[in-house]
């Protein structure tokens, strides 16, 4: 469940993107007035009751769940755009909802797991005042279903290419030629990293194929460590061909098992918007610190593959985001800048201290612009 956060409106997002402020501030706005004192009910039978003296401007509404089930509550206008949201509002609990309202008509929309469809309360009219917002038109499941279908088609094709490359890697390791095996390792590993958001769907396969030794009792010598990074460690630390052959065989089998299992796997539509930010967040944490490098010195090439994975998600979500997130062109521009800084580089040791600071700064700015996508494109029940 996402905690309550004010939604990011069109004007606010454009201004924030231009000003390049932080991710937390992207999802908040200034509100001068304290709680209104009016408590709005959020139970299904009395959704939106109790709103008296509505007025324009920044304000804090108090929302109380007077029902017996956990409620999800949105404040919407007549067009259906969402101005505020509270998730996981427990029975008997009152929580604040900070909003800025302009002239127009507004209502609470309430839902819980026991009632099925959401209920929309009575419309409240506000006359006068400046423009309201921020607000975002709600995304429904059908829109995200199309994005998931588009993404999954590309993932399926990508896993097919991956299977061919791990087969080549397996043969190279079996030949005993370490140089050939190292050359075959990198394109196979990058093909997996380009899959991006799929790691959240692959489950145990991801640990088998691309897991790190962190947390394993034996560390890099743990017998349960498998996959690309296990093979990387062996290839760049002088491990014998016989043991590496077993690792490569296992990796190739796990990839082919993943390929066979794909028709039974599903991406939760709610997860896809989250991945737009999480892929690059993982890059900053593991690749740009060197934490995932087991000897190949290819962290920056992996980071570039992760940028491709981020773009794969963005392209699938683009029809959903195009008229909801005006900063989308800025996202593309900062990813282009990140690509340019990574181009032709492999190891973190290739970077001078100023270049490394510049790369981290570019990645951080791209992350700030990607952060609102999870909230903007989150699926919401609207009927």
N, C-alpha and C positions, 0 to 999 in steps of 0.2 A: 504494500500500500504506500502511495505517496502521501507525505504530510501535506496539510493545507499550504498552498502558496498562491499568491496572486498571479494571474495569467499575464503573459507578456503581449501587449497590444502592438498593433502595426506601428503607430507613431513612436511608441516607447522603444521598440526594437530597433528601428532605424536610427534613433538618436543614440542609443546605447552602442550600437555597432560603430557609429561614427566616432563616438567618444572613447571606445575601447576600454570600457570599465569592466570590473570583475564579474565572474559568473554568478556569485551570490546576489550581487546587486542587479544583475540582469532580471532576476525573478522577483524583484521587490520594487516598491515605489514609495515615495514619501506620503505620509498621511497625517495631516495636522490635527484632526479631531480625535478624541478618545471614544470609548464605547458610547453608543447612542442612548443606552439605557433601555431601549426596546429590545425584547427578546423574541426572535422569530422561531416558531415551532418547525421542527424538521421531521416529524413522524409522517408516515404515509397518509394517514387519515386527516391530518391537520397541517399539511405542508404549506409553509409560508404564512400561516395565521399569526396575527399579533403585530403586524408591521403598521405602526401608526406614525404620523408626522414625517413622511418621507421627504427628503430634501436633497438638493444637489451638492456636489463637492466631495472631497475626501472624507471618509468616515469609517467607523468600525461597527459592523453589525454583530450582534450577539445571536448565536444560533444554538438552540437547545433541542436535543433529541428527546421528545416526550413519548417515544414509542418503546417497544420491547426488543427491537433488533438493531444491530449496528447499521447506521445510515451513511449514504453518500449524498452530499448536498452541493448543488451548483446554484449560483445566481446568474440568471440569463436575462437577456433583453428580448423584445418581441421578435427579433430576427433569429433568435437562438444562439447568438454569440455569448460565450461564457466570460463573465467578469470576475468571478471568484469561485473557489471550490474548497470543500472540506471533505476529506476521506476518512473513513473509519471513526465516525462520530458515535460513541457508545451511548447506550440508553441512559437517560438522566444527565448526560454530560452537556455542558454549555461551552462553546468555543467561539473565539472572535473570527470574523471574516472582514478583512480590510479591503475596501473598494473605493473607487472614485466614480461617482455617478453624475451624468449630465441629464439634460432634458430627454425624456422618453418614458417607456414603460418597462418594468422589471418584475421578475417573479422568481421565487425559489423553485428548484426542481429537485425532488427527493426520490431516493430509491433505497431498497435494501434487498438482501438475498431472499427474503420470505415473500416479497410482493410481486416479483416479476418486473413488469414495465415501470419506468419512473412515473411519478405523479408531479404535475406542475401546479403550483399554487396560484392564488389570485394575482392578477396583474396590478401593480402599483404604479400610478402615474406621477412623474416628476416634471414640473414646468419650470422653465428658466434654468439658469446656471450655465456654466461653460461646457465644453465637450467632456463626455465621459470616457471611461477606459482606465487602464488598458483592457482589451477584450479580444478573444480569438474565437472564430467560428469552430464549433465542436467537430471533432473527427469521429465518424462512425466506423463500425467494424467493416462495412463493405469497402470503404475507401482503403483501409489498411489491408484487406484481403487481397486487393489488386496489387498492392506494393509487395506483399509477401510472395505472391505467385511470380511476379517479375524477378524478385531477388532469388527465389529458390530455383528457378530455371537456370540462372547464371551459376549458382552454387553447384548444381548437378553437373553442368558442363565442366566447371572447374575441378571437381573431384575426379571426373573422367581423365582430365589432363594430368592430374596429380598421380593417378594410378599408373599411367604410362611412365612418368618420371621416376617413381619409386621402383618400378621394374628395372629401369635402366640403372638406377643406383645399386640395386641388389646385384646385378650382373657385374658392375664395376668393382664392388667390394669382393665378389667371388673371384675376380681375376687376380687379386693380390696386389694390384697396382695402386698404391696409396694416392698418388697424384691424380690418377683417373677417378678414383673414388671420391676424393675431395671435390674435384670439378663437377661430379654428378650430384653431390650432396646439395650444393647451393641452389640450383634451379628447382630441385624437388622441394626443398624447405621453403623457398619463396613462394612456390605455387600454393602451399598450404597456408602461409601467412596472408596471402591475397584473399582468402575466403572470408576473412573478417568476421562478420557478425555470426557466422555459422558456428563459431566455437561454443556459443551458448546453447546450441541445439545438439551438438555432437555428443554431449554427456561424457561417458567413460571413454569414448573413442579419443577425445581430445587429450586426456591424460596419457593414454597409450601412445598416441602419435606425436605429441608435442610437449609432453610434461617435463618439468624441471625436477632436479633432485631435492629441492627444498622440502624439508619436513620428513624425508625418508630416513629410517634409522641408520642406514649405511651410507647416506649421502651419495656421492658420485659412484661409490662401489656397491650400492644396494642392488641386489639381484632383481628387484621388482621395477627398477628404472628401465624404461624402454623408449623407443621413438627417436625422433630427429636429434634431440639434444644429447641423448645417450650415444648415438652414433658419432655425432660431432666430437664429443669428448674423446672417444676412442681414436678417431682418425687424426686428431691433432695432439694426442698424447702418447703416440707410439704403441697403441694396443695391438695385439697379435691378430692376424687375419682370421683365425678359426673362431675366436669369440666375436669378432666384428661381423663375420658372416652370419652368425645366429641372430645378431641384433638387426642386421639388414633384412634378413628373411622375415623376422617378426614384424618389422615396420611395414614391409610390403604386404604381408598378410593382413595387418590391421587396417591399412588403407583400403584394400580390396573388400574386407568385411564391412567397412564403412560404406563403400560404394554400393554394396549389395543391400545394406540396411536403409539407404536413403529413402526409398519409397514409403517406408514405415515411419519416417521421422517427420515431425511437424515443428514449425516455428510459431510460437504464440505471437499473434499480431501485436500485442502490447510490448513484446521484447524488441521488435525491430527498431523503433525510435530510440530506445535506450542504447543500442549498439553504435549509433552514429557518434556518440561521445565516448563510449567505453573503449572502443578499439584504440583510439588515439591516446586515451588516458593510460591504457596498458603500455603503449609505446613509450610514453614519457617515463613510466615507472620502471620498465624492464629493459627496453632497448637503449634509451638515451642515458641510462645509468651504467650500462654494461652488465647488468645483473643476469641477463639470460645468455651471455656469451660463454660458451664452453670451449673456446680455443680457436674458432674459425676467424674471428675478427671481422664479422660481417653484420654487426649490429645496425649500421646505417643502411645497408641494403634491405635488411628486414624492416626497418622503419619505413623505408620507401614502399615496400610491399604492403605494409599496414595502411599507408595513405591510400593506396589503391583499394584496399578493403573498405576503407571509410567512404570512398567515392562510390563504391558498389552499393552501399546502403543508401547514400544520398540520392543516387540516380533512381533507385526504386521508390524512395519517398518523395521525389521531386514533384509529382502531380499533387500530392497532399500538401506540400509546403509552399508551392509556388505563390498562392494568393494568401498565405497565412504568415509567412516569414519574410519580410522585405530584406532582411540581412543575408538572404541566401547567396546573392552574388558576392558579398564580402567573404562568406565562407569559402566559396570557390576560389576567390582571389588569394586568400591566405593559404589554402592548400596548394595552390600553384607556387606560391612563394616557398612553402616548405619543400615541395618537390625540387625546386631549383637549388635549394641549399643542400639537399641530400644527393643530388645528381653527381655521379662519378666518384662517390666516396663510399668506403666500406667500413672501416674501423673508427671507433671514437678517437683513437690515437692519431688519425689523419687530421683532426681538427685542432686549430690553435685555440687558446683560451677565449679570445674574442669571438671566433667562429662558433664555439660551443655555446657561449652565452647567447649569441644571436639565434642559433638553432633552437635553444630552449625557449627563448622569448617568442619566436614564431610559433612553436608548438603550443605554448601557453595561450597565445592570442587565438589560434585556431580552436583550441578547446573552449575558450570563453564564448566564441560564436556558435559552437556546436551544442553547448550546454542546454539552451532553451528548447531544442528540438524534442527532447524526451517529453517535456510538458505540453508543448504545442500539439504534437502528433499523438498524444496519449488517447486511446479510444475511450469514448464516453457514451453511455446509454442516453439516447435522446428521445426515445419513444417506446 
